[in-house]
Each structure stands twice: as structure tokens, then as C-alpha cells.
């Protein structure tokens, strides 16, 4: 049975992932544009700028996701 604390950790993890996913998807789209666009185009420049913003935003979220995973794992009883 999942304890209240473990449920809280799972909720925290889901919250981080809900915030993380849209930025990650935006970064993937930007990379796709970079792969298919002329490096001299405005589209390329915008994709590069978007990717930079995504990387800046994703970095602290990545740390939060790792922390949430570690907390959830630590709260799991042995054998589960």
C-alpha cells in the first residue's frame, strides 16, 4: 500500500514532469528546425534562441525531477 508521504512524492514528481514536458517538446521542435533550416535564415536564428531559453528553463527543472525521483525512491519500502 502506498503511504501518504509516497503519494506526496509522486504528486511532486508528476508536477515537475507536467511543467517540464512542454519545454522539452519545444526544445525538440527547435532542434528539428535547426536540423532542417538554412543557418543564415531567420527561422534558424529563432529556433536557436528558443532552444537557449528552453535549456535555461529546463536545467533547474531537471534538478527538481532528479530530486523528486530520489525522494520517491527513498520512500519506497524494500521489496517493492
PLY file of the C-alpha trace (Angstrom):
ply
format ascii 1.0
element vertex 80
property float x
property float y
property float z
element edge 79
property int vertex1
property int vertex2
end_header
0.00 0.00 0.00
1.27 3.46 -0.86
1.82 5.73 2.10
0.68 9.33 2.26
4.30 10.51 2.04
4.97 8.39 -1.04
1.79 9.73 -2.66
3.05 13.25 -1.96
6.37 12.42 -3.59
4.61 11.01 -6.64
2.45 14.13 -6.91
5.59 16.28 -6.71
7.24 14.23 -9.45
4.16 14.49 -11.68
4.01 18.25 -11.12
7.65 18.63 -12.19
7.05 16.47 -15.27
3.92 18.42 -16.20
5.96 21.63 -16.13
9.00 20.03 -17.80
7.29 18.29 -20.73
6.08 21.38 -22.68
9.53 22.99 -22.59
11.17 19.72 -23.57
8.79 19.40 -26.52
9.55 23.00 -27.51
13.28 22.24 -27.38
12.82 19.17 -29.58
10.89 21.24 -32.13
13.65 23.85 -32.12
16.28 21.17 -32.73
14.24 19.85 -35.65
14.14 23.35 -37.15
17.91 23.69 -36.68
18.44 20.40 -38.49
16.34 21.40 -41.49
16.85 25.16 -41.84
19.47 27.28 -43.51
21.88 28.54 -40.86
21.53 32.06 -42.28
17.74 32.13 -42.04
15.57 33.96 -39.51
13.87 30.64 -38.76
17.23 29.14 -37.74
18.09 32.15 -35.56
14.70 31.98 -33.84
14.99 28.24 -33.24
18.44 28.74 -31.73
17.08 31.46 -29.43
14.14 29.23 -28.46
16.50 26.36 -27.70
18.64 28.61 -25.49
15.57 29.69 -23.50
14.41 26.08 -23.16
17.82 24.97 -21.93
17.86 27.75 -19.35
14.38 26.85 -18.10
14.89 23.08 -18.23
18.09 22.98 -16.22
16.55 23.76 -12.80
13.52 21.60 -13.62
15.86 18.71 -14.42
17.40 19.07 -10.97
13.92 19.10 -9.44
12.90 15.99 -11.37
16.02 14.15 -10.19
15.37 15.25 -6.61
11.73 14.14 -6.80
12.74 10.74 -8.21
15.31 10.27 -5.45
12.81 11.22 -2.76
10.18 8.88 -4.18
12.71 6.03 -4.41
13.89 6.57 -0.85
10.31 6.39 0.41
9.59 3.06 -1.25
9.56 0.13 1.15
12.12 -2.60 0.46
10.82 -5.28 -1.85
8.56 -3.05 -3.98
0 1
1 2
2 3
3 4
4 5
5 6
6 7
7 8
8 9
9 10
10 11
11 12
12 13
13 14
14 15
15 16
16 17
17 18
18 19
19 20
20 21
21 22
22 23
23 24
24 25
25 26
26 27
27 28
28 29
29 30
30 31
31 32
32 33
33 34
34 35
35 36
36 37
37 38
38 39
39 40
40 41
41 42
42 43
43 44
44 45
45 46
46 47
47 48
48 49
49 50
50 51
51 52
52 53
53 54
54 55
55 56
56 57
57 58
58 59
59 60
60 61
61 62
62 63
63 64
64 65
65 66
66 67
67 68
68 69
69 70
70 71
71 72
72 73
73 74
74 75
75 76
76 77
77 78
78 79
